[in-house]
Amino acid sequence: MQLFVDSSDTYDPNEVGATDENGSPSAPRQLSPSSAATFDQCPRRWRFRYVERLPDPPGREALVGTFAHRVLELLMQQHPGRRSKDDARRLARQAWPEMAESYEYLELGLDEDAAFDFRWAAWTAVEGLWDLEEPSDVEVISTEQHVSATLDGVPFRGVVDRVESDSDGLVISDYKSGRAPSLRYAASRLQQVLLYAAAIAEEVGEQPVRAQLLYLGQKVVSTEVDSGELDGAVGQFKVTWEAIGESCSNDDFEVRPGPLCCYCAYSQRCPEGQAEISRREELRAAEEQSLLQMAG
Ligand code: SF4
């Protein structure tokens, strides 16, 4: 099956926001799931990233995931008979120089031991695919598929890790190298792949039957795709889209401090984030103190 693609190498799914000639935020032209998720987490962070375009370096864990994704992309492009762990090792060796020479990797400034740990973590993630499936059994239709669609009036752009076909129909898969969510948070994590499913249904006229997150080395979090699920995901996406538009027209981006402040690249510019980080550090220190007292 041939899927619609925006095959431009320069295509940027996050190309949204920016400012007009007066420096005021202009409304985005399109929205990706990651941009929407950033806004939902903290609109101020979204402004830093998508309006001011301040750098948001990926960090070690995200880069480990990027490299594992790249190796799995290459692996799943091979003939099914050439998707063994040995093939994956060979592809990892081929792909490594590109990562090792990248600006983001060099910025980590890893010494020899830390670089070894990085490669080991990435390989562990790659190898974790075999805990979830036998790669040679997967009927791959496309990898790293750029998809563009209008979902209930919202211009959507995204990149789908893998579209495959099983006996029932199309399946949307996304690799994850982070920690798998508990049951309580699984539904919210699935929004991203449901949006991909909606976009692919829109583009090719065939509704995928399943959408799944492959948490490498851990578990598969999946959902059957039905119109209720798709409407829910698209409806939430539209709410975010409208909230972004309103924030841009008023140049009013709510600040939403929380646990993610500790990992936010912009915390030095954000007094509320700084306060949140200090509060959490004090809380952690108090907990450690009380544990020590109990142990003593
Ligand atoms: S530090 Fe926290 S509150 Fe501030 S922008 Fe980042 S996520 Fe938002």
Boltz pocket constraint, residues with backbone or C-beta under 6 A from the ligand:
constraints:
  - pocket:
      binder: B
      contacts: [[A, 41], [A, 42], [A, 44], [A, 45], [A, 255], [A, 256], [A, 257], [A, 258], [A, 260], [A, 261], [A, 264], [A, 265], [A, 266], [A, 267], [A, 270], [A, 272], [A, 273], [A, 274]]
      max_distance: 6.0
